[in-house]
Amino acid sequence: MRYEQVEDAGRRGRGRGRGRGRGSASTERTTAADRGKVVAWFAGRLPQDWLATPPVITVDDDEILVVVSLDAVALDKDVSPDDQAVAESARVSGFREDTREQRMRVADEAQSTFGRFVSWGATSGDTTVLFTTVSAPVMTRLRIGERQILDTLIDAGVARSRSEALGWCVRLVGRNEEEWINDIRTAFEQVEEVRTRGPRSAGPDA
């Protein structure tokens, strides 16, 4: 799958179409129930022609990322992969430009409702483009050996700062341990579901 990310000019931070966000200091964590409410809200709010294939909606404490699935581009079977990629990118780009104002209105409503930034993307065939995403600061404390790992990445030219080096490490773990991370996430969601149901009342004669 081809994947790219495009930042709209002037859309970093809290410009028009972005919400207040919860910020890195928030102690609230996003639960499975929270995610379910967000998905249900977008299912009811997005235009019907955006829902032929359900969008992929990712939610965390700071951001809601909505990736709309567009129709694949039908070209001749002998078309080159590069030409197919060009066609798919053009379809995504067209969606991005044609729906900008509408997406911003939906984002404003969602941000007021859920208190999170809203970002957008679109997929056509094997091409996925994220139009805008949030870079949320994360505070952490590292011991000398851990700091040396980050400094080594800086010395090797992999990153320009400790912050960038730490982000690189997180992305590396996400790629190489994707199955394990997904297993943990699924297990956590199951625990959240059971916790939400709560204990059943046994009654006075139990």
Residue pairs with C-beta under 8 A, 6 or more apart in sequence:
1 126
1 127
1 128
2 85
2 88
2 126
2 127
2 128
3 127
3 128
3 129
4 127
4 128
4 129
4 130
5 129
5 130
5 133
6 129
6 130
6 131
6 132
7 131
7 132
7 133
8 131
8 132
11 17
11 18
11 132
12 132
12 135
14 20
14 21
16 104
17 103
17 104
17 107
17 108
17 118
18 107
18 111
18 117
18 118
18 132
18 134
19 107
19 108
19 110
19 111
19 112
19 114
19 115
19 116
19 117
19 118
20 111
20 115
21 62
21 63
21 115
21 116
21 117
21 134
21 136
22 28
22 61
22 62
22 115
22 116
23 62
24 62
24 136
24 137
24 138
24 139
26 61
28 61
29 61
30 59
30 60
30 61
31 192
31 196
32 189
32 192
32 193
32 196
33 192
33 196
34 59
35 57
35 59
37 114
38 57
38 59
38 64
38 110
38 114
39 57
39 59
41 110
41 113
41 114
42 55
42 57
42 66
42 106
42 110
43 51
43 54
45 106
45 109
45 110
46 55
46 66
46 68
46 106
47 102
50 68
52 69
52 71
53 69
54 69
55 66
55 67
55 68
55 69
56 66
56 67
56 69
56 123
57 64
57 65
57 66
57 67
58 64
58 65
58 67
59 65
59 116
61 116
62 116
62 117
62 134
62 136
63 116
63 117
63 118
63 119
63 133
63 134
63 136
64 110
64 114
64 116
64 117
64 118
64 119
65 119
65 120
65 121
65 130
65 133
66 118
66 119
66 120
66 121
67 120
67 121
67 122
67 123
67 128
67 130
68 95
68 120
68 121
68 122
68 123
69 122
69 123
70 91
70 92
70 95
70 122
70 123
70 124
71 91
71 124
72 88
72 124
72 125
73 84
73 87
73 88
73 90
73 91
73 124
73 125
75 83
75 84
75 87
84 125
84 126
85 126
85 127
88 124
88 125
88 126
88 127
89 124
89 127
89 129
91 124
92 122
92 123
92 124
92 127
92 129
93 129
95 122
96 120
96 122
96 129
96 131
103 120
106 118
107 118
107 120
110 116
110 118
111 117
111 118
117 134
119 130
119 131
119 132
119 133
119 134
120 130
120 131
120 132
121 128
121 129
121 130
121 131
122 128
122 129
122 131
123 129
140 166
142 150
147 162
149 165
149 169
150 159
150 162
150 165
150 166
150 169
151 162
151 165
153 159
153 165
153 168
153 169
154 160
154 161
154 162
154 165
158 165
158 168
159 165
159 167
159 168
173 181
174 181
